[in-house]
Amino acid sequence: MLRVEFDGVSSVQKLFGKLKKNANRTMRDVLDQTGQMILKRALQYVPVDTGALRASGRSEVSGRGNAAKVDVSFGRTAGGFLGYAVYVHENPLVYHKPPTCYKYLSRAVRETKGARAALVKRVLGMMIGGA
């Protein structure tokens, strides 16, 4: 349980001032860490034939403030796009040697949900408690 006590309006303003100052950097750090969690797990499941699809895995943070986001993707390369990336991800009829599988990215998102939520909760607690 997260509990915050305030001692007057000036304390609240001071707390929110500190939170706002650090929020952009902290948000980007959290997004980067959650994206890396997803990517690391997806790399365990992405099917490998030539290795190009696996090598194309990326986690990139963009934007600032409320517009900040993390994009975890497979299929983009320096030379363009791997046209088969969506097919490999979406087609349940193709056999993949375990632990690789179709829906490798979706599975990684689902399996890391708890760890990502715990990270966000911990960071928010540190921000509020350490402000």
N, CA, C and O of each residue as an XYZ file, in Angstrom:
524
protein
N       0.839     -1.178      0.000
C       0.000      0.000      0.000
C       0.885      1.242      0.000
O       1.897      1.297      0.698
N       0.496      2.225     -0.781
C       1.238      3.464     -0.891
C       0.505      4.526     -0.091
O      -0.692      4.737     -0.282
N       1.220      5.193      0.802
C       0.573      6.190      1.646
C       1.397      7.460      1.624
O       2.618      7.419      1.774
N       0.729      8.595      1.437
C       1.392      9.890      1.411
C       0.662     10.815      2.367
O      -0.565     10.914      2.330
N       1.412     11.490      3.220
C       0.815     12.461      4.134
C       1.340     13.848      3.785
O       2.517     14.019      3.470
N       0.448     14.835      3.846
C       0.808     16.210      3.524
C       0.616     17.098      4.736
O      -0.282     16.896      5.554
N       1.475     18.070      4.822
C       1.439     19.005      5.932
C       1.209     20.410      5.386
O       2.128     21.229      5.376
N      -0.005     20.692      4.934
C      -0.336     22.010      4.399
C      -0.151     22.111      2.901
O       0.478     21.249      2.286
N      -0.696     23.159      2.315
C      -0.682     23.372      0.872
C       0.736     23.548      0.345
O       1.049     23.053     -0.738
N       1.590     24.231      1.074
C       2.956     24.455      0.582
C       3.716     23.139      0.423
O       4.535     23.003     -0.486
N       3.453     22.178      1.294
C       4.097     20.870      1.171
C       3.640     20.159     -0.092
O       4.437     19.518     -0.777
N       2.359     20.273     -0.393
C       1.811     19.654     -1.596
C       2.439     20.292     -2.829
O       2.856     19.585     -3.746
N       2.509     21.623     -2.861
C       3.100     22.314     -4.001
C       4.571     21.947     -4.165
O       5.044     21.761     -5.286
N       5.284     21.844     -3.070
C       6.695     21.477     -3.116
C       6.865     20.056     -3.667
O       7.730     19.806     -4.507
N       6.030     19.132     -3.186
C       6.090     17.747     -3.645
C       5.822     17.662     -5.139
O       6.578     17.021     -5.869
N       4.752     18.302     -5.599
C       4.419     18.231     -7.016
C       5.451     18.937     -7.884
O       5.672     18.534     -9.026
N       6.077     19.967     -7.370
C       7.150     20.626     -8.116
C       8.315     19.681     -8.350
O       8.856     19.617     -9.455
N       8.700     18.953     -7.323
C       9.788     17.977     -7.453
C       9.381     16.829     -8.367
O      10.175     16.370     -9.188
N       8.146     16.368     -8.223
C       7.673     15.275     -9.073
C       7.700     15.674    -10.538
O       8.158     14.908    -11.386
N       7.208     16.876    -10.841
C       7.155     17.336    -12.230
C       8.561     17.465    -12.811
O       8.797     17.113    -13.967
N       9.479     17.966    -12.010
C      10.849     18.167    -12.469
C      11.493     16.849    -12.902
O      12.216     16.797    -13.897
N      11.222     15.794    -12.148
C      11.842     14.500    -12.437
C      10.972     13.579    -13.291
O      11.442     12.539    -13.754
N       9.718     13.947    -13.501
C       8.767     13.030    -14.135
C       9.152     12.664    -15.564
O       9.074     11.491    -15.931
N       9.566     13.630    -16.382
C       9.895     13.319    -17.775
C      11.039     12.325    -17.880
O      10.953     11.344    -18.620
N      12.096     12.576    -17.149
C      13.249     11.674    -17.198
C      12.868     10.306    -16.641
O      13.212      9.275    -17.220
N      12.167     10.302    -15.531
C      11.772      9.046    -14.904
C      10.829      8.263    -15.802
O      10.963      7.046    -15.923
N       9.872      8.944    -16.439
C       8.931      8.271    -17.327
C       9.671      7.601    -18.483
O       9.379      6.458    -18.835
N      10.611      8.303    -19.058
C      11.384      7.723    -20.170
C      12.212      6.524    -19.689
O      12.328      5.524    -20.398
N      12.783      6.627    -18.489
C      13.551      5.503    -17.938
C      12.662      4.281    -17.720
O      13.046      3.159    -18.050
N      11.476      4.504    -17.164
C      10.544      3.401    -16.911
C      10.090      2.786    -18.233
O      10.036      1.563    -18.364
N       9.766      3.621    -19.203
C       9.368      3.095    -20.512
C      10.499      2.286    -21.135
O      10.258      1.225    -21.710
N      11.721      2.773    -21.027
C      12.862      2.041    -21.568
C      13.008      0.692    -20.882
O      13.212     -0.324    -21.546
N      12.905      0.673    -19.565
C      13.052     -0.584    -18.821
C      11.935     -1.563    -19.152
O      12.191     -2.758    -19.306
N      10.700     -1.079    -19.265
C       9.594     -1.987    -19.583
C       9.734     -2.506    -21.014
O       9.457     -3.676    -21.275
N      10.156     -1.656    -21.931
C      10.387     -2.101    -23.300
C      11.473     -3.161    -23.370
O      11.348     -4.136    -24.111
N      12.535     -2.975    -22.604
C      13.623     -3.952    -22.581
C      13.164     -5.281    -21.982
O      13.600     -6.347    -22.417
N      12.276     -5.211    -20.975
C      11.718     -6.450    -20.403
C      10.965     -7.246    -21.464
O      11.148     -8.455    -21.606
N      10.120     -6.543    -22.200
C       9.323     -7.186    -23.240
C      10.234     -7.762    -24.324
O      10.069     -8.911    -24.734
N      11.194     -6.961    -24.782
C      12.098     -7.406    -25.840
C      12.898     -8.636    -25.405
O      13.023     -9.598    -26.163
N      13.426     -8.606    -24.207
C      14.220     -9.731    -23.710
C      13.392    -11.014    -23.726
O      13.881    -12.065    -24.139
N      12.148    -10.928    -23.279
C      11.287    -12.114    -23.269
C      10.927    -12.537    -24.696
O      10.936    -13.727    -25.011
N      10.612    -11.571    -25.553
C      10.241    -11.892    -26.939
C      11.385    -12.573    -27.670
O      11.148    -13.450    -28.501
N      12.616    -12.187    -27.376
C      13.773    -12.806    -28.024
C      13.891    -14.297    -27.693
O      14.511    -15.048    -28.446
N      13.306    -14.727    -26.581
C      13.286    -16.147    -26.231
C      12.326    -16.921    -27.133
O      12.506    -18.118    -27.361
N      11.305    -16.229    -27.644
C      10.225    -16.885    -28.377
C      10.233    -16.647    -29.887
O       9.584    -17.390    -30.623
N      10.947    -15.636    -30.360
C      10.907    -15.322    -31.788
C      11.527    -16.472    -32.594
O      12.647    -16.895    -32.310
N      10.799    -16.975    -33.595
C      11.334    -18.061    -34.417
C      12.607    -17.628    -35.163
O      12.739    -16.479    -35.582
N      13.525    -18.572    -35.314
C      14.795    -18.288    -35.982
C      14.979    -19.234    -37.168
O      14.965    -20.457    -37.024
N      15.151    -18.636    -38.328
C      15.509    -19.394    -39.528
C      16.879    -18.879    -39.967
O      17.883    -19.580    -39.846
N      16.906    -17.649    -40.476
C      18.172    -17.028    -40.865
C      18.756    -16.184    -39.739
O      19.945    -15.863    -39.755
N      17.931    -15.824    -38.767
C      18.359    -14.956    -37.675
C      18.033    -13.489    -37.907
O      18.181    -12.670    -37.000
N      17.586    -13.147    -39.124
C      17.298    -11.744    -39.443
C      16.137    -11.194    -38.619
O      16.190    -10.053    -38.159
N      15.100    -11.985    -38.431
C      13.949    -11.519    -37.661
C      14.344    -11.282    -36.211
O      13.993    -10.254    -35.632
N      15.051    -12.198    -35.639
C      15.503    -12.042    -34.251
C      16.400    -10.811    -34.117
O      16.262    -10.040    -33.167
N      17.302    -10.632    -35.052
C      18.232     -9.497    -35.012
C      17.522     -8.159    -35.191
O      18.062     -7.116    -34.824
N      16.319     -8.184    -35.752
C      15.595     -6.926    -35.989
C      14.827     -6.434    -34.768
O      14.249     -5.348    -34.807
N      14.807     -7.207    -33.687
C      14.083     -6.805    -32.478
C      14.615     -5.497    -31.917
O      15.823     -5.318    -31.765
N      13.698     -4.584    -31.609
C      14.071     -3.253    -31.109
C      13.109     -2.797    -30.022
O      11.936     -3.168    -30.024
N      13.612     -1.992    -29.098
C      12.801     -1.285    -28.117
C      13.260      0.163    -28.152
O      14.418      0.460    -27.860
N      12.347      1.070    -28.511
C      12.706      2.481    -28.663
C      11.693      3.367    -27.950
O      10.484      3.206    -28.111
N      12.201      4.291    -27.169
C      11.362      5.268    -26.472
C      11.372      6.553    -27.282
O      12.415      7.000    -27.758
N      10.190      7.136    -27.430
C      10.090      8.417    -28.140
C       9.090      9.312    -27.418
O       8.326      8.853    -26.569
N       9.106     10.586    -27.764
C       8.176     11.545    -27.176
C       8.604     12.007    -25.800
O       9.572     11.510    -25.224
N       7.850     12.978    -25.285
C       8.126     13.551    -23.964
C       6.823     13.728    -23.217
O       5.756     13.823    -23.824
N       6.911     13.772    -21.903
C       5.736     14.014    -21.074
C       4.646     12.988    -21.334
O       4.908     11.787    -21.402
N       3.416     13.478    -21.479
C       2.277     12.589    -21.715
C       2.338     11.913    -23.081
O       1.620     10.941    -23.313
N       3.166     12.399    -23.976
C       3.283     11.823    -25.313
C       4.392     10.773    -25.394
O       4.619     10.202    -26.461
N       5.082     10.511    -24.293
C       6.161      9.521    -24.305
C       5.576      8.129    -24.507
O       4.514      7.804    -23.975
N       6.280      7.315    -25.282
C       5.825      5.943    -25.528
C       7.019      5.055    -25.821
O       8.098      5.532    -26.174
N       6.809      3.761    -25.670
C       7.833      2.780    -26.019
C       7.270      1.918    -27.136
O       6.106      1.518    -27.109
N       8.112      1.642    -28.111
C       7.731      0.826    -29.257
C       8.666     -0.375    -29.283
O       9.872     -0.233    -29.487
N       8.098     -1.557    -29.074
C       8.863     -2.795    -29.166
C       8.427     -3.450    -30.461
O       7.241     -3.708    -30.671
N       9.391     -3.717    -31.326
C       9.004     -4.219    -32.652
C      10.034     -5.185    -33.207
O      11.174     -5.262    -32.749
N       9.582     -5.918    -34.212
C      10.424     -6.804    -34.998
C      10.106     -6.540    -36.457
O       8.965     -6.237    -36.805
N      11.105     -6.652    -37.303
C      10.877     -6.542    -38.737
C      11.487     -5.326    -39.397
O      11.628     -5.306    -40.620
N      11.858     -4.293    -38.621
C      12.515     -3.135    -39.222
C      14.020     -3.378    -39.241
O      14.605     -3.822    -38.253
N      14.631     -3.079    -40.377
C      16.082     -3.223    -40.505
C      16.639     -1.957    -41.145
O      15.884     -1.095    -41.595
N      17.943     -1.853    -41.182
C      18.575     -0.695    -41.823
C      18.202     -0.626    -43.301
O      18.148      0.457    -43.883
N      17.948     -1.774    -43.901
C      17.612     -1.828    -45.319
C      16.124     -1.749    -45.619
O      15.734     -1.801    -46.786
N      15.293     -1.627    -44.613
C      13.843     -1.553    -44.837
C      13.082     -2.431    -43.868
O      13.328     -2.418    -42.662
N      12.143     -3.201    -44.422
C      11.295     -4.046    -43.588
C      11.404     -5.501    -44.011
O      11.593     -5.808    -45.188
N      11.283     -6.386    -43.041
C      11.201     -7.811    -43.326
C       9.727     -8.110    -43.570
O       8.928     -8.133    -42.634
N       9.374     -8.336    -44.823
C       7.976     -8.500    -45.191
C       7.290     -9.672    -44.519
O       6.064     -9.692    -44.411
N       8.054    -10.639    -44.069
C       7.461    -11.834    -43.465
C       7.249    -11.714    -41.957
O       6.689    -12.630    -41.354
N       7.675    -10.622    -41.331
C       7.617    -10.495    -39.871
C       6.190    -10.642    -39.340
O       5.963    -11.358    -38.364
N       5.245     -9.977    -39.966
C       3.851    -10.062    -39.514
C       3.325    -11.479    -39.717
O       2.635    -12.016    -38.851
N       3.642    -12.075    -40.836
C       3.206    -13.442    -41.129
C       3.714    -14.412    -40.060
O       2.952    -15.245    -39.570
N       4.979    -14.310    -39.701
C       5.562    -15.206    -38.695
C       4.881    -14.991    -37.343
O       4.633    -15.948    -36.609
N       4.581    -13.741    -37.020
C       3.946    -13.439    -35.733
C       2.502    -13.919    -35.675
O       2.049    -14.387    -34.631
N       1.783    -13.810    -36.769
C       0.335    -14.035    -36.752
C      -0.134    -15.420    -37.189
O      -1.276    -15.782    -36.908
N       0.690    -16.198    -37.855
C       0.220    -17.453    -38.447
C       0.359    -18.637    -37.481
O       1.473    -19.084    -37.206
N      -0.773    -19.146    -36.965
C      -0.714    -20.273    -36.023
C      -0.495    -21.622    -36.711
O      -0.278    -22.626    -36.033
N      -0.547    -21.662    -38.025
C      -0.456    -22.930    -38.749
C       0.974    -23.366    -39.039
O       1.205    -24.499    -39.460
N       1.924    -22.484    -38.819
C       3.326    -22.812    -39.089
C       3.959    -23.348    -37.804
O       3.840    -22.744    -36.738
N       4.627    -24.481    -37.924
C       5.303    -25.086    -36.772
C       6.589    -24.318    -36.459
O       7.347    -23.958    -37.360
N       6.818    -24.077    -35.176
C       8.055    -23.461    -34.698
C       8.602    -24.336    -33.577
O       7.866    -24.739    -32.676
N       9.878    -24.623    -33.639
C      10.506    -25.452    -32.618
C      10.450    -24.735    -31.265
O      10.923    -23.605    -31.145
N       9.869    -25.390    -30.240
C       9.782    -24.765    -28.911
C      11.169    -24.423    -28.372
O      12.112    -25.175    -28.616
N      11.321    -23.340    -27.667
C      10.254    -22.495    -27.136
C       9.761    -21.417    -28.104
O       8.892    -20.621    -27.748
N      10.312    -21.382    -29.334
C       9.849    -20.347    -30.261
C       8.396    -20.623    -30.636
O       7.922    -21.756    -30.564
N       7.702    -19.555    -31.039
C       6.277    -19.694    -31.312
C       5.769    -18.489    -32.090
O       6.433    -17.455    -32.175
N       4.584    -18.646    -32.652
C       3.927    -17.479    -33.242
C       3.421    -16.634    -32.072
O       3.366    -17.119    -30.942
N       3.059    -15.405    -32.322
C       2.625    -14.461    -31.275
C       3.717    -14.257    -30.213
O       3.422    -14.037    -29.038
N       4.969    -14.334    -30.645
C       6.104    -14.200    -29.729
C       6.117    -12.863    -29.005
O       6.466    -12.803    -27.826
N       5.743    -11.793    -29.691
C       5.732    -10.478    -29.057
C       4.520    -10.335    -28.134
O       4.650     -9.830    -27.019
N       3.364    -10.767    -28.580
C       2.159    -10.717    -27.739
C       2.355    -11.539    -26.468
O       1.961    -11.121    -25.379
N       2.964    -12.704    -26.619
C       3.221    -13.558    -25.463
C       4.157    -12.869    -24.471
O       3.948    -12.939    -23.260
N       5.174    -12.213    -24.982
C       6.116    -11.501    -24.118
C       5.434    -10.364    -23.366
O       5.706    -10.149    -22.185
N       4.559     -9.644    -24.039
C       3.816     -8.557    -23.382
C       2.973     -9.140    -22.248
O       2.975     -8.617    -21.133
N       2.266    -10.206    -22.533
C       1.394    -10.839    -21.536
C       2.215    -11.367    -20.352
O       1.842    -11.157    -19.198
N       3.310    -12.039    -20.630
C       4.098    -12.666    -19.567
C       4.870    -11.675    -18.701
O       5.216    -11.998    -17.564
N       5.142    -10.493    -19.203
C       5.891     -9.509    -18.413
C       4.984     -8.496    -17.722
O       5.472     -7.569    -17.076
N       3.690     -8.662    -17.849
C       2.737     -7.694    -17.278
C       2.974     -7.463    -15.779
O       3.034     -6.317    -15.333
N       3.106     -8.526    -15.016
C       3.303     -8.388    -13.572
C       4.599     -7.677    -13.222
O       4.619     -6.806    -12.353
N       5.674     -8.043    -13.892
C       6.971     -7.420    -13.624
C       6.963     -5.943    -14.014
O       7.550     -5.106    -13.329
N       6.289     -5.634    -15.125
C       6.217     -4.234    -15.548
C       5.383     -3.417    -14.572
O       5.740     -2.281    -14.260
N       4.285     -3.972    -14.090
C       3.445     -3.268    -13.113
C       4.204     -3.044    -11.809
O       4.105     -1.975    -11.205
N       4.959     -4.049    -11.376
C       5.751     -3.918    -10.150
C       6.814     -2.832    -10.295
O       7.065     -2.078     -9.354
N       7.432     -2.751    -11.457
C       8.432     -1.711    -11.709
C       7.810     -0.327    -11.612
O       8.354      0.555    -10.948
N       6.682     -0.134    -12.267
C       6.012      1.170    -12.240
C       5.615      1.524    -10.813
O       5.803      2.662    -10.383
N       5.073      0.570    -10.081
C       4.667      0.816     -8.694
C       5.865      1.200     -7.834
O       5.787      2.125     -7.025
N       6.983      0.478     -8.013
C       8.190      0.772     -7.239
C       8.725      2.170     -7.547
O       9.088      2.915     -6.636
N       8.773      2.519     -8.825
C       9.311      3.821     -9.215
C       8.408      4.943     -8.716
O       8.900      5.952     -8.210
N       7.097      4.780     -8.852
C       6.178      5.802     -8.334
C       6.325      5.957     -6.833
O       6.296      7.072     -6.312
N       6.482      4.847     -6.141
C       6.685      4.912     -4.696
C       7.960      5.656     -4.330
O       7.983      6.430     -3.373
N       9.027      5.417     -5.098
C      10.292      6.126     -4.856
C      10.153      7.605     -5.161
O      10.694      8.445     -4.442
N       9.421      7.931     -6.236
C       9.241      9.329     -6.595
C       8.482     10.081     -5.511
O       8.857     11.190     -5.131
N       7.426      9.477     -5.023
C       6.591     10.144     -4.011
C       7.309     10.121     -2.663
O       7.354     11.131     -1.962
N       7.860      8.982     -2.310
C       8.527      8.870     -1.028
C       9.850      9.608     -0.957
O      10.265     10.068      0.106
N      10.515      9.717     -2.121
C      11.828     10.353     -2.138
C      11.802     11.795     -2.582
O      12.853     12.426     -2.688
N      10.606     12.339     -2.847
C      10.522     13.717     -3.357
C      10.823     14.743     -2.317
O      10.791     15.939     -2.603
